[in-house]
């Protein structure tokens, strides 16, 4: 129940910080929105650009990168993004669970189409997310980070190999897919 309360709190905070609520005006009309290619380049930069204090500081993880990029597409500027995705990347804090790019899309769908009260049905969002997960699984074969990377990121060896051979290569393809399919779904009217 605490997780549900936390998620409702996050959605309320995001809603309160949306431009029309804060006075910030951001033009996100269709003609002003960035294109998919531009967004794909941006998500890769978020994900691959290492800070000067790497490895203490890290690039944005997969969930943060997707969420930052899709939030820009939606015209959302919130201090909660990327914070709400920090613990979720790399299969939930390097645990090899659900791919963070899937989680980032799920959060963006929730922000755009999620419910505000328990009386509303979550099924429209579930249907959209099911479509995304099915497409992801069809393209990449798995949805969990450990199966996608073949590595245990909780070990020093696994993390080293991940940054050397997977991070800037295979994972960026999943991020670009997340943006392409995420934008497709987010551009629909429910």
Order of alpha helices (4+ residues) and beta strands (2+ residues): alpha-alpha-alpha-alpha-alpha-alpha-alpha-alpha-alpha-alpha
